[in-house]
């Protein structure tokens, strides 16, 4: 029983080994092998295309040669006494020319010059003076076909004698043998030429195309397995053709992916840090809420006026503390869109962003009843990030006053909110990575998270956030939000 169990255990391994060997030796599997097969097949196809006219030209030349030999042999009739050639001499002349009879027509009179014994079957007529292209191409295949004639009657224009035409009768067997030998030689030469041409084309394309593609493929596999390893990056060949462009684009893509992976790693580390402090942060915010409740009971009018703003800030802080971990793991809660008054949302966001009528102030070109469909909390976060960035950009430029203008435009199925400031604009060096976490800040003290968060929230709604304009007079960001069809 032990031997039987061992045999059963060995059998699957043998089967897997056989399958592996079969897969390894299935041919062709790679681009190189397929390229070689296709090259040989195309060259052979080209050889086959020129085969019919080549055979037709060979048959025509063979028949023309027999006509000329028959003409030369028929000159003996002119020098013979009384124009009569003895039967023995006629047979020798016909055999030497490879024909069975020779006739000449001159001035409408047909004269049989050399004649062999009578034939039992009428020969097939081939007129070399007027042949159609289709008949010319098909003639060799009729000669070699299963119903090929045994004798051929050839009519051609004379070359060595005067007259209307010269006519000969020849056996078909020598022509068939010559055609078969010529066809075999053509096929042999075609196969040899195909193999040599295929080899040269294969070597050339393998060197200039397949090998670089394989090199790019291996670089992609290495980068996928070890993206952090510098040795896994593709080494550019600096070619100026499509392969060089593919290498350059792959190198840029690897660089972008590496930056994205590094940012994702930082965000994951941020999420882990927030996970460790979230409990204490919630406790502190709860204590702040309790303190705010006691302040609300103090009866001071100024405290009562400031309490709603403080309560909103504490509520949002609690929700943000819960959501930062999800963002650090690239998991933002799905938005719950509803009609939101944009002007009121912008004014509330301006307060939290630190805008002040005496300093950097908010100007809105939005009607009080203008609505957009968005998640109220996420829209507030988007606007706070944009307005705070605008205020900090103006203050960083050394200005104590400035304006942030907010406007709204409706299009079919989409609302566009534009936030324009009077700051120094976005520097050219950071525009390419403006929305990348930890990389898009134009200020040394910035983290680069604000715009990344805002764009992720906008895209979560099915919209987007882009830098519409930037220059010395300020920057304009455009927030697009989808609206349901009426």
Buried (B, 14 or more C-beta within 10 A) or exposed (E): EEEEEEEEEEEEEEEEEEEEEEEEEEEEEEBBBEBBBBBBEBBBEBBEEEBBEBBBEBBBEBBBEBBBBBBBBBEBBEEEEEEEBEEEEBBBBBEEBBBBBBBBBBEEEEEEBBBBEEEEEEBBEBEBEEBEEEEBBBBBBBBBEEEBBEBBBBBBEBEEBEBBBBBBBBBBEEBBEBBEEBBEEBBEEBBEBBBEBBEEBBEEBBEEBBEBBBBBEEBBEBBEEEBEEEEBBBEEEEBEEEBBEBBBEBBEEBEEEBBEEBBBEBBEEBBEEBEEEBEEBBEEBEEBBEEBEEBBEEEEEEBEEBBEEBBBBBEBBBEBBBBBBEBBBEEBBEBEBEEBBBBBBBBBBBBBBBBEEEBBBBEBEBEEEBBBBBBBBBBBBBBBBBBBBBBBBBBBEEBEEBBBBBBBEEEEEEBBBBBBBBBBBBEEEBBEBBBBBBBBBBEEEBBBBBBBBBBBBBEBBEBEBEBBBBEEEBBBBBBBBBBEEE
